[in-house]
Amino acid sequence: MANEKILVVDDDANICELLRLYLTKEGYQVTVANDGEEGLEKFNAVKPDMVLLDVMMPGMDGWQVLKAVRKSSNIPI
C-alpha cells in the first residue's frame, strides 16, 4: 500500500466520517463526496484507485454515478 486514493461517496455525513477515519488510519488518502454530482467531480479531479459508493442517494444515485465512471474507468467500485 503506497498511498492509494479512495473516494467515498455517500449522503450520510456520519458514514463518510467513520470511513474516512478508519481508512486514513490504515494509510489511505481519502476524499469524501456527499452526493453523486460532487462524487463525479471529485472522481475526475482526484483519479482515485477505488470508490466506495452508496447506491441510494437523492439526486444522482449511485447507479448513475457508476455508469458515468464506467465510461472512462474500470477501477474497483
N, C-alpha and C positions, 0 to 999 in steps of 0.2 A: 504494500500500500504506500504509494508515494504521492500524497496529497490529492487523491481522487476527489472530483467535484460531484456533489449530489444536489439536485434540485428537488425541493419538497413543495408540492402544490396542493394546498388544502384550505378550505374556507374556515376551518376551526383553528383559531389562533393558538389555543392551548395544545392541540396536537402538534402543530408546527413547532412550537417552542420546545416541547418534550423531545420530538425527533431531532431538532437542532442540537439540543444539549447532549443527547446520547451519541449522536453521530460525530459531533465535534470532539467529544471525549475520546472517541475511537480514532481520531486523526483525520477525519474527512473535512473538506471545505464544503460548508452547507450554505445554500442560498434558498430563501423561502419566498413563495408567492402565495397570495391569499385568494386568487381567483384564476380562472382559465386564461383570460386575456393577459394578465400580468405574468402568468406562467409561461406563455408563449414568448412574450417579450424577453423575459429573463433566460429562457432556453436559448434564444438566438444570441443574446449578449454573452452569456457565461459559457456556453458549449459544455454542459455537464457530461459526466461519464455515466450517470444513471439518474432516472427521475422516479420519485415516489409520488404517485398521482392519485388523488381522491377522485372517485367516479361521480359522486353526487354532489355537485356544486351548482349554485344559482348562476344564471347567465350561461357562459360557455362551460359545459360539463366536461368531465374527464374523457369521455369517449371522443368528443370533438377535438380536444387537445391532443389526444393520442393520434387521431387521423392526421392532424396538421403536422405533428412531429414526424410521423412515418413518411411523409412526403420528402423529407430531407435527411432522415437519420434512422438507423436501426439499433440505437442504444437500448439497453435494458430499461423497461418501464414496469 
